[in-house]
Structures are given as structure tokens and as C-alpha cells.
């Protein structure tokens, strides 16, 4: 019942009125056919349908979450974690998503070093618990509230409004700085997931160069730079090398970064 409810909510959010009529649009037809395939256990067919919707420009946390589920059911660990990570950026407070992502990570073979200290995640909890869109909305709302209170202070000359404006300024500043960092992070720090079961990380751009180490499906890496059809990646402080672009799925979901996958 809960899964069916999520299907319905997803359809209404990402497809709008088109979700009611299968023939109304191609995204609606693809999504609903994907739902039908998923429920029938045809996960490969569901994956193709959902990825076609995503590749068409639909960026929705529920869609990405269900893509992760379909990949995990189909035994595609790397792509499953990729889509869960993409969903996490849009619906970070979803408990089902966090549980499934945690389970998928437990199946990986490479122990990833936590890039952010636990104390930092506690002190700056809003950065990791709220979606980027929510942070922006909160920043705008708090800023407008602050200016509104200042305006009320000028009009009424009551000191209480000035004090309230100062208190409103604090969350406005916090959320604004967080939104600015999120923007910087999205533009400058690209993280990716290893898709194949096994991929060699080398010292150069050709297969004749030295194999430095091996990464497995689901490993999370940071992209340092790109050159032709390769990425230089960092897995940990002492593990840096080159891999083919086709071996990675970039978490930041943009059309130019979309990676299809077939098992």
C-alpha cells in the first residue's frame, strides 16, 4: 500500500495532469509503463523506462529513488547507489531512501573514508538534512522576514520589531551562506559512483600504464579533473589515478552528465 501511494505521488508530481491519461504525453506513458514493469518484476524494463523519463529532463527525488530501487532489485549495485545519491540531494530527509542507501552501501567492497567528520554533520545538521532547494527557500523567507520587521520598526517606531529583525537576521545569514556553499560545491566539487563490478585505476590514460589499485561497484570518488575520455579521481588521500569516463556516474544530475547503463 505504501509503495503504491509513493508511485501515485511521484506520478502526480513529475507528470502533473498527464499522469491521469497515459496517452497525454511520452513521459507519462514511459513512467506508467515503468511502474507496471517494476510491479511485474521486469526490473530491466522498468529501469529503461524510468531512465528515459530522467534523461528527458525530469529531476525528481521520488523518480531517482525508484530508479535506485529498480537497479538494486536487478543486481546493479553501482547504478543503484548512483540514483540513491542523486535522490538524496533532492529528498535528504526521506527515511526510506536513507535506509535503502545505507543497505546498498553495506554491499560495496571498498571502504570509503568519510570525507566529513561526524561532529561537523552534527553542528551543521541543516546542511546535510535539508535539500538545496529548501535551504534557498529558507534563506529567502528569513531575509524577507528580516526586512519586513525592519520596515515595521521604521513605520511603528517600536523597538520590539528591531530586536525581532536581529533574531531573524541570524537564520537568514546561516541559510544564505549555506546556499552559497551549496552553489560552490555543485559547481566545483563533482563526486561520482563507480558503475562496473570492477574497474582499474591507472597512472595514465592508456591501458598500458601502471594499475595503481582497483575499485568496485558503488565506490564513491571525487573527480579531480578530466582529460579526453578519462577522469582523474581521488578515492582517498593516498589513492588517486585515472579511470575511463564510462566507468563512472556523476552524481550531479544534468543532461550532459547523464550516464545510461545496461547490465
C-alpha positions as CSV (number, residue, x, y, z in Angstrom):
1,X,0.0,0.0,0.0
2,X,2.8,2.4,0.9
3,X,4.7,1.7,-2.2
4,X,1.6,2.2,-4.4
5,X,1.0,5.5,-2.6
6,X,4.5,6.6,-3.5
7,X,4.0,5.6,-7.1
8,X,0.9,7.8,-7.3
9,X,2.5,10.8,-5.6
10,X,5.6,10.5,-7.9
11,X,3.4,10.4,-11.0
12,X,1.4,13.4,-9.9
13,X,4.4,15.4,-9.0
14,X,6.6,14.8,-12.0
15,X,3.9,14.4,-14.6
16,X,1.0,16.5,-13.4
17,X,-2.3,16.1,-15.2
18,X,-0.5,13.9,-17.8
19,X,-0.3,11.1,-15.1
20,X,-4.1,10.7,-15.4
21,X,-4.1,10.0,-19.1
22,X,-1.5,7.5,-20.4
23,X,-1.8,8.9,-23.9
24,X,-1.3,12.5,-22.9
25,X,2.5,12.6,-23.1
26,X,5.5,10.5,-23.7
27,X,6.9,10.9,-20.2
28,X,3.6,9.8,-18.7
29,X,3.5,6.7,-20.9
30,X,7.1,5.8,-20.1
31,X,6.7,6.4,-16.3
32,X,3.5,4.4,-16.0
33,X,4.9,1.6,-18.2
34,X,7.9,1.5,-15.9
35,X,5.7,1.2,-12.8
36,X,3.8,-1.7,-14.4
37,X,7.1,-3.4,-15.3
38,X,8.5,-2.9,-11.8
39,X,5.4,-4.4,-10.2
40,X,5.7,-7.4,-12.6
41,X,9.3,-7.9,-11.6
42,X,10.6,-6.9,-15.0
43,X,13.2,-4.6,-13.5
44,X,15.4,-4.1,-16.6
45,X,12.3,-2.9,-18.5
46,X,11.4,-0.6,-15.6
47,X,14.9,0.8,-15.5
48,X,14.9,1.7,-19.2
49,X,11.5,3.4,-18.8
50,X,12.5,5.4,-15.7
51,X,15.9,6.4,-17.1
52,X,14.2,7.6,-20.3
53,X,12.0,9.9,-18.2
54,X,15.0,11.2,-16.3
55,X,17.1,11.7,-19.5
56,X,14.2,13.8,-20.8
57,X,14.9,16.4,-18.1
58,X,12.8,15.3,-15.1
59,X,14.8,15.8,-11.9
60,X,12.6,14.4,-9.1
61,X,13.7,12.7,-5.9
62,X,11.0,10.1,-5.9
63,X,11.8,9.1,-9.5
64,X,15.5,8.8,-8.7
65,X,14.7,6.8,-5.5
66,X,12.6,4.3,-7.5
67,X,15.3,4.1,-10.1
68,X,17.7,3.1,-7.3
69,X,15.3,0.5,-6.1
70,X,14.9,-1.0,-9.6
71,X,18.6,-1.2,-10.1
72,X,19.1,-2.8,-6.7
73,X,16.4,-5.4,-7.4
74,X,18.2,-6.0,-10.7
75,X,21.5,-6.6,-9.1
76,X,23.1,-3.4,-10.4
77,X,24.8,-2.1,-7.2
78,X,26.8,0.8,-8.8
79,X,23.8,2.4,-10.6
80,X,21.6,1.7,-7.6
81,X,23.8,3.8,-5.3
82,X,24.2,6.4,-8.0
83,X,20.5,7.0,-8.2
84,X,20.1,6.9,-4.5
85,X,22.8,9.5,-4.1
86,X,21.0,11.7,-6.7
87,X,17.8,11.3,-4.9
88,X,19.5,12.2,-1.6
89,X,20.3,15.6,-2.9
90,X,16.6,16.3,-3.6
91,X,14.9,14.5,-0.7
92,X,17.6,14.1,2.0
93,X,15.1,13.7,4.9
94,X,13.3,10.7,3.3
95,X,13.8,7.7,5.8
96,X,13.1,5.0,3.2
97,X,15.8,6.5,0.9
98,X,18.3,6.7,3.7
99,X,17.7,3.1,4.8
100,X,18.0,1.8,1.3
101,X,21.1,3.8,0.5
102,X,22.7,2.6,3.8
103,X,21.8,-1.0,2.9
104,X,23.3,-0.6,-0.6
105,X,26.5,0.9,0.7
106,X,26.9,-2.1,3.1
107,X,27.1,-4.3,0.0
108,X,30.1,-2.4,-1.5
109,X,33.6,-3.9,-1.3
110,X,35.6,-0.7,-0.9
111,X,35.6,1.0,2.4
112,X,35.1,4.7,1.8
113,X,36.7,7.2,4.1
114,X,34.1,9.6,5.5
115,X,35.0,13.0,4.0
116,X,33.1,14.9,6.6
117,X,33.7,14.5,10.3
118,X,30.7,13.4,12.3
119,X,30.9,16.4,14.6
120,X,30.6,18.7,11.5
121,X,27.5,16.9,10.4
122,X,26.0,17.4,13.9
123,X,27.0,21.1,14.2
124,X,25.8,21.9,10.6
125,X,22.9,19.5,10.5
126,X,20.8,21.7,8.3
127,X,23.4,21.4,5.5
128,X,23.0,17.6,5.4
129,X,19.3,17.2,6.4
130,X,17.7,19.8,4.1
131,X,17.6,19.8,0.3
132,X,19.4,22.6,-1.5
133,X,16.0,23.9,-2.7
134,X,14.7,24.0,0.9
135,X,17.9,25.9,2.0
136,X,17.3,28.5,-0.7
137,X,13.7,28.9,0.2
138,X,14.6,29.3,3.9
139,X,17.2,31.9,3.1
140,X,14.8,33.9,1.1
141,X,12.0,33.6,3.6
142,X,14.2,34.6,6.6
143,X,15.6,37.5,4.6
144,X,12.2,38.8,3.7
145,X,11.1,38.4,7.3
146,X,14.1,40.4,8.5
147,X,13.4,43.3,6.0
148,X,9.7,43.2,6.9
149,X,10.5,43.6,10.6
150,X,12.8,46.4,9.9
151,X,10.1,48.1,7.8
152,X,7.7,47.6,10.6
153,X,10.2,49.2,13.0
154,X,10.5,52.3,10.8
155,X,6.8,52.6,10.4
156,X,5.7,52.0,14.0
157,X,9.0,53.1,15.8
158,X,8.6,50.2,18.1
159,X,11.9,48.7,19.5
160,X,10.5,45.2,19.6
161,X,10.5,44.9,15.8
162,X,14.2,45.9,15.6
163,X,15.0,43.2,18.2
164,X,13.0,40.6,16.2
165,X,14.7,41.7,13.0
166,X,18.1,41.0,14.6
167,X,17.0,37.5,15.6
168,X,15.6,36.9,12.0
169,X,18.9,38.1,10.6
170,X,20.8,35.1,12.1
171,X,19.0,32.3,10.3
172,X,18.9,34.4,7.2
173,X,22.7,34.7,7.3
174,X,23.1,31.0,8.1
175,X,20.9,29.8,5.3
176,X,22.3,32.3,2.8
177,X,25.9,31.2,3.5
178,X,24.8,27.5,3.3
179,X,23.1,28.2,-0.1
180,X,26.2,29.9,-1.4
181,X,28.4,27.0,-0.3
182,X,26.0,24.5,-1.9
183,X,26.2,26.5,-5.1
184,X,30.0,26.5,-4.9
185,X,30.0,22.7,-4.1
186,X,27.7,21.9,-7.1
187,X,29.9,23.9,-9.5
188,X,33.4,22.9,-8.3
189,X,33.2,19.6,-6.4
190,X,32.0,16.7,-8.5
191,X,31.5,13.3,-6.9
192,X,30.8,10.1,-8.8
193,X,30.0,6.5,-8.3
194,X,31.8,3.5,-9.8
195,X,29.3,1.6,-12.0
196,X,31.0,-1.7,-13.2
197,X,31.7,-4.6,-10.9
198,X,35.4,-3.9,-11.1
199,X,37.4,-1.1,-12.7
200,X,41.2,-0.5,-12.7
201,X,42.5,2.9,-11.7
202,X,45.7,3.7,-13.6
203,X,48.6,6.1,-13.5
204,X,47.8,7.4,-17.0
205,X,45.2,7.4,-19.8
206,X,46.1,4.2,-21.6
207,X,45.7,0.5,-20.6
208,X,49.5,0.1,-20.8
209,X,50.1,2.4,-17.9
210,X,50.5,1.1,-14.3
211,X,47.5,-0.2,-12.5
212,X,47.5,1.6,-9.2
213,X,44.5,0.0,-7.5
214,X,41.1,-1.4,-8.2
215,X,37.7,-0.1,-7.3
216,X,34.4,-1.9,-7.3
217,X,30.8,-1.1,-7.9
218,X,29.3,1.5,-5.6
219,X,32.6,3.1,-4.6
220,X,32.3,6.9,-4.2
221,X,35.0,9.1,-5.6
222,X,35.8,12.8,-6.2
223,X,36.6,13.9,-9.7
224,X,39.8,16.0,-9.8
225,X,39.9,16.7,-13.5
226,X,39.0,15.3,-16.9
227,X,41.1,14.7,-20.0
228,X,39.6,13.4,-23.2
229,X,37.6,10.3,-22.3
230,X,39.1,9.9,-18.8
231,X,38.7,11.3,-15.3
232,X,41.4,11.7,-12.7
233,X,39.7,10.6,-9.5
234,X,40.5,10.6,-5.8
235,X,39.2,7.8,-3.6
236,X,41.1,8.7,-0.5
237,X,44.1,10.9,0.4
238,X,46.6,8.3,-1.0
239,X,44.5,6.8,-3.8
240,X,44.5,9.0,-6.9
241,X,44.5,7.9,-10.5
242,X,42.8,7.8,-13.9
243,X,39.7,5.9,-15.0
244,X,37.6,5.8,-18.1
245,X,34.6,8.1,-18.0
246,X,32.3,5.3,-18.9
247,X,33.2,3.6,-15.6
248,X,31.7,6.5,-13.5
249,X,28.2,8.0,-13.0
250,X,28.4,11.6,-11.9
251,X,26.1,12.3,-9.0
252,X,25.2,15.9,-10.0
253,X,22.3,15.2,-12.4
254,X,22.5,17.2,-15.6
255,X,21.7,16.1,-19.1
256,X,25.4,16.4,-20.1
257,X,26.4,14.2,-17.1
258,X,23.7,11.5,-17.7
259,X,25.1,8.0,-17.9
260,X,22.9,5.3,-19.3
261,X,23.6,1.8,-18.1
262,X,22.7,-1.7,-19.2
263,X,23.7,-4.8,-17.3
